[in-house]
Amino acid sequence: MVRSIGADHVIDYTREDPTRSGQRYDLLFQLAGTRSPWDCRRALTPRGMLIPSSGESDGRWIGPLDRLVKAMVLFPLVSQRLALFEAKQSGDDLRLLQELIEAGKIAPVIDRTYQLSETPEAVRYLETGHARGKVVITV
Ligand SMILES: NC(=O)c1ccc[n+]([C@@H]2O[C@H](COP(=O)([O-])OP(=O)(O)OC[C@H]3O[C@@H](n4cnc5c(N)ncnc54)[C@H](OP(=O)(O)O)[C@@H]3O)[C@@H](O)[C@H]2O)c1
């Protein structure tokens, strides 16, 4: 599925730890998973950048924020760079996405579709942390 939406190279995280392969990257956008900022740093080039979006966390006190706070403490001390990312709701962005979808330039990946009355089931599925793409509720 990931290859079908344009990835050149895919790593199965259940078989290979991408932070221990020896490969170094200029930019890591960490969308999911539990790798610590220390682990991510290992896979960055000397001036590479980490963009943590959130992801799961073992942090006992403040959940995923725990990892962001650790990254904010660590990165000023090292040569690599950190950029924080927060998605914001924006009509302009949605219009741009609509144009890109209508032009066939991007294709949303829809995993499952639920009826409105099945919303609790849809949320339970999302909470497994293994939905592949979007979960849609039809109204
Ligand atoms: N910064 C922001 O503004 C912002 C906004 C929205 C969401 N987020 C964060 O972005 C993340 C993704 O959001 P989402 O709604 O797409 O979450 P999601 O539905 O929980 O993501 C599911 C996907 O994550 C993959 N995944 C789960 N564990 C993984 C791991 N250890 N390593 C690599 N991939 C793993 C799953 O693949 P498998 O089934 O193969 O495990 C599945 O494809 C969440 O952590 C969310 O908190 C941040």
The ligand as a Tripos MOL2 file, in Angstrom:
@<TRIPOS>MOLECULE
LIG
   48    52     1     0     0
SMALL
NO_CHARGES

@<TRIPOS>ATOM
      1 N1          1.1890   17.0740   15.1410 N.am      1 LIG1
      2 C1         -0.0690   17.1070   14.7640 C.2       1 LIG1
      3 O1         -0.6420   18.1790   14.5210 O.2       1 LIG1
      4 C2         -0.8240   15.8170   14.6000 C.ar      1 LIG1
      5 C3         -2.0780   15.8410   14.0230 C.ar      1 LIG1
      6 C4         -2.7420   14.6470   13.8490 C.ar      1 LIG1
      7 C5         -2.1550   13.4600   14.2770 C.ar      1 LIG1
      8 N2         -0.9350   13.4910   14.8430 N.ar      1 LIG1
      9 C6         -0.2750   12.2500   15.2380 C.3       1 LIG1
     10 O2          0.1020   11.5840   14.0460 O.3       1 LIG1
     11 C7          0.1070   10.1780   14.2670 C.3       1 LIG1
     12 C8         -0.6260    9.5170   13.1420 C.3       1 LIG1
     13 O3         -2.0050    9.8580   13.2090 O.3       1 LIG1
     14 P1         -3.0730    8.8570   12.6690 P.3       1 LIG1
     15 O4         -4.4110    9.4190   12.9730 O.co2     1 LIG1
     16 O5         -2.7500    8.4960   11.2620 O.co2     1 LIG1
     17 O6         -2.7840    7.6330   13.6820 O.3       1 LIG1
     18 P2         -3.1000    6.1210   13.5300 P.3       1 LIG1
     19 O7         -4.3800    5.9240   12.7900 O.co2     1 LIG1
     20 O8         -2.9890    5.5500   14.9040 O.co2     1 LIG1
     21 O9         -1.8810    5.5520   12.6450 O.3       1 LIG1
     22 C9         -1.9480    4.2280   12.2640 C.3       1 LIG1
     23 C10        -0.7250    3.9120   11.3980 C.3       1 LIG1
     24 O10         0.4550    3.9830   12.2080 O.3       1 LIG1
     25 C11         1.2680    2.8530   11.9160 C.3       1 LIG1
     26 N3          2.0610    2.4960   13.0810 N.ar      1 LIG1
     27 C12         1.6160    2.0940   14.3010 C.ar      1 LIG1
     28 N4          2.6530    1.8360   15.1300 N.ar      1 LIG1
     29 C13         3.7890    2.1000   14.4150 C.ar      1 LIG1
     30 C14         5.1820    2.0160   14.7050 C.ar      1 LIG1
     31 N5          5.6180    1.6130   15.9230 N.pl3     1 LIG1
     32 N6          6.0600    2.3670   13.7430 N.ar      1 LIG1
     33 C15         5.6270    2.7670   12.5270 C.ar      1 LIG1
     34 N7          4.3220    2.8550   12.1730 N.ar      1 LIG1
     35 C16         3.4120    2.5250   13.1140 C.ar      1 LIG1
     36 C17         0.2780    1.7550   11.5740 C.3       1 LIG1
     37 O11         0.8970    0.7790   10.7350 O.3       1 LIG1
     38 P3          0.8700   -0.7750   11.1730 P.3       1 LIG1
     39 O12        -0.5620   -1.2120   11.1780 O.co2     1 LIG1
     40 O13         1.7130   -1.4310   10.1370 O.co2     1 LIG1
     41 O14         1.4510   -0.8360   12.5750 O.co2     1 LIG1
     42 C18        -0.8180    2.5130   10.8220 C.3       1 LIG1
     43 O15        -0.5250    2.6010    9.4370 O.3       1 LIG1
     44 C19        -0.5210    9.9410   15.6540 C.3       1 LIG1
     45 O16         0.5120    9.6290   16.5640 O.3       1 LIG1
     46 C20        -1.1580   11.2730   15.9980 C.3       1 LIG1
     47 O17        -1.1110   11.5150   17.3920 O.3       1 LIG1
     48 C21        -0.2470   14.6260   15.0060 C.ar      1 LIG1
@<TRIPOS>BOND
     1     1     2 1
     2     2     3 2
     3     2     4 1
     4     4     5 ar
     5     4    48 ar
     6     5     6 ar
     7     6     7 ar
     8     7     8 ar
     9     8     9 1
    10     8    48 ar
    11     9    10 1
    12     9    46 1
    13    10    11 1
    14    11    12 1
    15    11    44 1
    16    12    13 1
    17    13    14 1
    18    14    15 2
    19    14    16 1
    20    14    17 1
    21    17    18 1
    22    18    19 2
    23    18    20 1
    24    18    21 1
    25    21    22 1
    26    22    23 1
    27    23    24 1
    28    23    42 1
    29    24    25 1
    30    25    26 1
    31    25    36 1
    32    26    27 ar
    33    26    35 ar
    34    27    28 ar
    35    28    29 ar
    36    29    30 ar
    37    29    35 ar
    38    30    31 1
    39    30    32 ar
    40    32    33 ar
    41    33    34 ar
    42    34    35 ar
    43    36    37 1
    44    36    42 1
    45    37    38 1
    46    38    39 2
    47    38    40 1
    48    38    41 1
    49    42    43 1
    50    44    45 1
    51    44    46 1
    52    46    47 1
@<TRIPOS>SUBSTRUCTURE
     1 LIG1         1 GROUP 0 **** ****
